[in-house]
Amino acid sequence: MPAELYFVVSAVFHYLGPSFAVLLFARVPVLGVAWLRIASAAVVFAAWRRPWRVLGDRDVLVWGGVLALMNCCFYAAISRLPLGTVAAIEFLPVVALAALGARGPRNALALALAVGGVGLLTDVRLAGAPLGFAFAAANALLFAAYIVLADRVAKRSGGLDGLAAAMLVAAVAVTPLAGMPARGALTDPVALAAGAGVGLSSSVIPYVTDQLALARLPRATYALMIALLPAVATVIGLAVLAQVPTAGEVAGIALVVAGVAAHRAS
C-alpha cells in the first residue's frame, strides 16, 4: 500500500471521527464523548498490541497525560467552533516553534503567514466564542507536545506499542475528569456503540495509519503533506456538519496552510 495512501486515510479519519463526535454531543456531554473515544481506543489497542512492556516508560506516561488533556480540550473547542477553525489554530505552535528555531527569510514568511491566518480566525471567532478559542489554543499547545512525545517514544519504544501504551495511560488519566459525564452513555446502547465508533475512527485508524505513513515517507514529505489538514477539516466540517465557512475563515485557514507549507518545504 503506498505511503501517501496511508496519509490520506489518516488525514480523512483525523477529522471525520471528531465530526461524528459533534453529532454525538446531542446525546452525551462533551467530556463524556472524549472519555468514550479514549476508553474505546484503549480497549482496542490493549487487545491488539498488549503493550505491557512499555507502560513504565516515563515518556509514555507523559504522552498519555497529554493525550487525555488534548482530547478534552479538542472536543471542548469543536463543540463551540467550526472544525476547520480549530484545525487551523492547532498548527500555530508547531509552525512558530519550528520557524523560530530555523533562521531564514522563508521561515520568517511562514511564521508571518500562520500568525496572520490565526489572527483572522481570532477576529472572526473571539468575540462570539472566546471560551472555544481558549480551548482551541490549549489544544494547539498540547498538540505540539504530542508531536514531540510521539516522535521520542517511536524512536525508543516502537511506534505502535508506544502509542497503545500511551492510550491506556490516557484512559486512566481522563477518567477523573470525564468519567462522570460519560456514565449515562454506559446504559445507552446507541450512545455506547456510537462512542466506540468515534474511538475507532478518531484514535485507532488515524493514529495507526499515521505511524505507517511516517515509517515510509521522508520526514520533509510528510511534514509538507500535513499542511493540508486544516483544509481537510474544513471540507469534512462542511460535508458532515454543514459548517459553511465565512470568507474570513476561509482566508485565515488558507494563510495557516500556506504558512505550514512554506516552512515545511524549506
C-alpha positions in Angstrom: 0.0 0.0 0.0 1.6 3.4 -1.0 2.7 5.6 1.9 0.8 8.5 0.5 -2.4 6.5 0.8 -1.8 5.8 4.4 -1.5 9.5 4.9 -4.8 10.2 3.0 -6.6 7.7 5.3 -5.0 9.3 8.4 -6.0 12.8 7.2 -9.6 11.9 6.5 -10.2 10.0 9.7 -8.3 12.5 11.8 -11.3 14.9 11.4 -14.1 12.5 10.2 -14.2 10.8 13.6 -14.4 14.1 15.5 -17.2 15.3 13.1 -19.2 12.2 14.2 -18.4 13.1 17.8 -20.0 16.6 17.3 -23.2 14.8 16.2 -23.0 12.7 19.4 -22.9 15.8 21.6 -26.7 16.0 21.4 -26.8 12.7 23.3 -23.7 12.7 25.5 -21.9 15.6 27.2 -18.7 16.8 25.5 -16.3 15.4 28.1 -18.3 12.2 28.1 -17.7 11.8 24.4 -14.0 12.4 25.0 -13.9 9.6 27.6 -15.8 7.2 25.3 -13.3 7.9 22.5 -10.2 7.3 24.6 -11.6 4.4 26.6 -12.8 2.5 23.5 -9.5 3.1 21.7 -7.6 1.9 24.7 -9.6 -1.4 24.7 -8.8 -1.9 21.0 -5.1 -1.2 21.5 -4.8 -3.3 24.6 -6.4 -6.3 22.9 -4.3 -5.8 19.7 -0.8 -4.8 20.9 -0.7 -5.8 24.6 1.9 -3.1 25.2 2.6 -4.0 28.9 6.4 -3.9 28.5 6.5 -0.1 27.7 3.8 1.0 30.2 6.5 2.1 32.7 8.3 4.3 30.2 8.3 7.9 31.5 7.7 9.4 28.1 4.8 7.1 27.5 3.3 8.2 30.8 3.6 11.8 29.9 2.3 11.2 26.4 -0.8 9.5 27.8 -1.4 12.5 30.1 -1.1 14.8 27.1 -3.5 12.7 25.0 -6.1 12.8 27.8 -6.0 16.6 28.1 -5.6 17.2 24.4 -8.7 15.2 23.6 -10.8 17.0 26.2 -9.6 20.5 25.0 -10.2 19.5 21.4 -13.7 18.4 22.0 -14.5 21.4 24.1 -13.2 23.5 21.2 -15.1 21.8 18.4 -18.3 22.0 20.5 -18.0 25.8 20.2 -16.1 26.4 16.9 -16.1 25.0 13.4 -13.8 22.0 12.8 -11.7 23.8 10.2 -11.1 26.8 12.5 -9.9 24.5 15.4 -7.7 22.6 12.9 -6.0 25.7 11.7 -5.3 27.0 15.2 -3.9 23.6 16.1 -0.9 24.1 13.9 0.2 27.5 15.1 2.6 26.4 17.9 4.2 23.8 15.6 4.9 26.4 12.9 6.0 29.1 15.4 8.5 26.8 17.3 9.9 25.4 14.1 10.1 28.7 12.3 11.7 30.5 15.3 14.2 27.6 15.6 15.2 27.7 11.9 16.5 31.1 10.7 15.9 32.4 7.2 13.5 34.6 5.2 11.4 31.6 4.1 10.7 30.6 7.7 10.0 34.2 8.7 7.4 34.3 5.9 6.0 31.0 7.2 5.6 32.4 10.7 4.0 35.6 9.4 1.5 33.8 7.2 0.5 31.4 10.1 0.2 34.2 12.6 -1.8 36.3 10.2 -4.1 33.4 9.5 -4.8 32.7 13.1 -5.2 36.5 13.6 -8.0 36.4 11.1 -9.6 33.4 12.8 -9.3 35.2 16.1 -11.1 38.3 14.7 -13.9 36.2 13.3 -14.4 34.0 16.4 -13.0 35.5 19.5 -15.9 37.9 20.1 -18.5 35.2 19.6 -16.8 32.2 21.3 -13.9 33.3 23.5 -14.0 30.1 25.5 -13.9 28.0 22.4 -10.9 29.9 21.2 -9.2 29.4 24.6 -9.8 25.6 24.3 -8.5 25.6 20.8 -5.3 27.4 21.9 -4.8 24.9 24.7 -5.4 22.0 22.3 -2.8 23.5 20.0 -0.1 23.7 22.7 -0.9 20.1 23.7 -0.7 19.0 20.0 2.8 20.4 19.8 3.7 18.4 22.9 2.0 15.3 21.5 4.2 15.5 18.3 7.4 15.8 20.4 6.5 12.9 22.7 5.2 10.7 19.8 8.5 11.1 17.9 10.5 10.4 21.0 8.6 7.3 22.0 8.6 6.0 18.4 12.4 6.1 18.3 12.8 4.5 21.7 10.0 2.0 22.3 8.4 1.4 18.8 5.6 3.5 17.4 2.6 1.2 17.7 3.4 -0.3 21.1 4.2 3.1 22.5 1.0 4.5 21.1 -1.0 1.7 22.5 0.5 2.1 26.0 0.0 5.9 25.9 -3.7 5.3 25.1 -4.0 3.0 28.1 -2.4 5.7 30.3 -4.7 8.3 28.7 -7.8 6.2 29.6 -6.8 6.2 33.2 -5.8 9.8 33.3 -9.0 11.1 31.7 -11.4 9.1 33.9 -11.4 11.5 36.9 -12.1 14.4 34.6 -14.5 12.9 32.1 -15.7 9.6 33.5 -18.7 11.0 35.3 -20.1 12.8 32.2 -19.9 9.5 30.3 -21.8 7.4 32.9 -25.2 7.9 31.2 -23.8 6.5 27.9 -22.9 3.3 29.7 -26.6 2.3 29.9 -27.4 3.7 26.5 -26.6 1.1 23.8 -26.9 3.6 21.0 -24.6 6.1 22.6 -22.1 3.4 23.7 -21.9 2.0 20.2 -21.6 5.5 18.7 -18.8 6.3 21.2 -16.9 3.2 20.3 -17.2 4.1 16.6 -15.8 7.6 17.4 -12.9 6.0 19.3 -12.2 3.6 16.4 -12.4 6.3 13.7 -10.7 9.1 15.7 -7.9 7.4 17.7 -7.3 3.9 16.2 -7.5 4.3 12.4 -5.8 7.7 12.0 -3.1 7.2 14.6 -2.1 3.8 13.3 -2.1 4.9 9.6 -0.1 8.0 10.7 2.6 5.8 12.2 2.6 3.6 9.0 2.9 6.7 6.8 5.7 8.2 9.0 7.7 4.9 8.7 7.6 5.1 4.9 7.7 8.7 3.9 10.7 11.1 4.2 10.1 13.5 7.1 10.1 16.5 4.8 7.5 15.0 2.5 5.2 14.0 5.4 5.6 17.4 7.0 4.6 19.2 3.8 1.5 17.0 3.4 0.4 17.8 6.9 -0.2 21.4 5.7 -3.3 20.1 4.0 -5.0 19.0 7.3 -6.8 22.3 8.1 -8.3 22.2 4.6 -9.4 18.6 5.0 -11.1 19.6 8.3 -12.9 22.4 6.6 -14.2 20.1 3.9 -15.3 17.5 6.4 -17.0 20.1 8.6 -18.9 21.3 5.5 -19.9 17.9 4.3 -20.8 16.2 7.6 -21.8 19.1 9.9 -23.0 21.7 7.3 -20.4 24.1 8.8 -20.2 26.7 6.0 -17.1 28.8 6.5 -17.2 32.6 6.1 -14.9 34.4 3.8 -12.7 35.5 6.7 -12.5 31.9 8.0 -11.5 30.6 4.5 -8.8 33.3 4.3 -7.5 32.5 7.8 -7.3 28.8 7.1 -5.7 29.4 3.8 -3.0 31.5 5.4 -2.3 28.9 8.0 -2.0 26.2 5.3 0.4 28.4 3.3 2.5 29.1 6.4 2.8 25.4 7.3 3.7 24.6 3.7 6.2 27.4 3.4 8.1 26.3 6.5 7.9 22.6 5.9 9.1 22.8 2.4 12.2 24.7 3.3 
